[in-house]
Amino acid sequence: MSLRSLTLGRRAYPVRPPESGIARRKSLWERIHLDPWLLGMLIVLMVAGLLVLYSASGQRIETVFAQGTRFCVALMGAVILAQFSPSTFQRWAPLAYGLGILMLLAVEVAGDMGMGAKRWLVIPGVIRFQPSELMKLAMPLMVAAYLSRRELPPRMRDLAACAVIIGVPIGLIANQPDLGTALLVGSAAVIVVLLAGLSWRLIAFFVVLAASALPLLWMNLHNYQRQRVLTFLNPDSDPLGAGWNIIQSTTAIGSGGLLGKGWLQGTQSQLEFLPERHTDFIIAVLGEEFGLVGMLVLLLLYLMIVMRGLWLAGCAHDTFGRLFAGSIILTFFIYVFVNVGMVSGILPVVGVPLPLVSYGGTSSVTLMAGFGILMSIHSHRRLLPR
């Protein structure tokens, strides 16, 4: 690189010109479009999840192997998606959204029943998956793509269009019935709208509108959904029935104390008092075996992932990137908050798995796909000269 001279008095000092954005991109990690810090923390989280899952599953190595295989698929998916530019995802958004709607309709017609709900599609001998999980990615993708082409903050007609985009899949998911997932899918898209710059007056108006609709929502809930809310308010009202889950989970967490009983030494989990211990209530297993310290370490890891994700989202140089990246990482935070709150008794039980720790394939692949797109948005950003 040629050097210019800056003359001060009689002496000339060579000065290197500012590096261009192209030169600054030529690091290994940016050439493969990955963020090493975020990727490393996600891998640490997956490994920790496998250790807890081994205990929560009753020491079934085949369960851990199956989950590890899913994690490998999820990681490969994230790496592959990170290679595409954000403009590609922006173009794909309507296709992904439309495909998600078609799959939700297919669930209505030919879905597989499980635990009293029709939520799964089955390709015999190939895969069994939950289309509503895919909408957690397709919904914010579609809303971000739509708003990025409009003037911001969004006008009322754009908000009305977003309401239709959000409302159709939420109605289909709630009809399965799966109200918890419907609310989470809707929250992912609503976050995009909020990040687009809604005024506080509009936000307050929609909050009041939602609160006024609560009685109507209550009247349309299924009996088991109403029971979950009542159990949340008073778990001891039915300790051997609807309150069993939350009572056992809080007992397991409390019995762990400060340092826990030790890996594989939990009584509530190993003696199978704790229900759904390898899925929704897996953090109760961790709390019993590793105590408060173990739970705080896990929550700190989640916090570091969220902070890194927010930093990457803040580096995006276009509207679509900022809206979608912000939604992905804030939705991830909501999943963690809801699961921990549910298991500890401060929120109703809604069946939300702990991200990348609970047993499950579709949710892991969807989450890692979102992180892959997040890293794509960061690594493909238009770098500006310093």
TAVEN-V811028 format. One line per field, one symbol per residue. ss: DSSP state (h for helix, s for strand, l for the rest). A space follows every 10 residues. Layout:
ss->???
This chain:
ss->lllsssssll ssssslllll hhhhlllhhh hllllhhhhh hhhhhhhhhh hhhhhhllll hhhhhhhhhh hhhhhhhhhh hhlllhhhhh hhhhhhhhhh hhhhhhhhhh lsssllssss ssslllsssl hhhhhhhhhh hhhhhhhhll lllllhhhhh hhhhhhhhhh hhhhllllhh hhhhhhhhhh hhhhhllllh hhhhhhhhhh hhlhhhhhhl llhhhhhhhh hhhlhhhhll lllhhhhhhh hhhhhlllll llllllhhhh llllllllll lhhhhhhhhh hhhhhhhhhh hhhhhhhhhh hhhhllllhh hhhhhhhhhh hhhhhhhhhh hhhhllllll llllllllll lhhhhhhhhh hhhhhhhhhl llllll
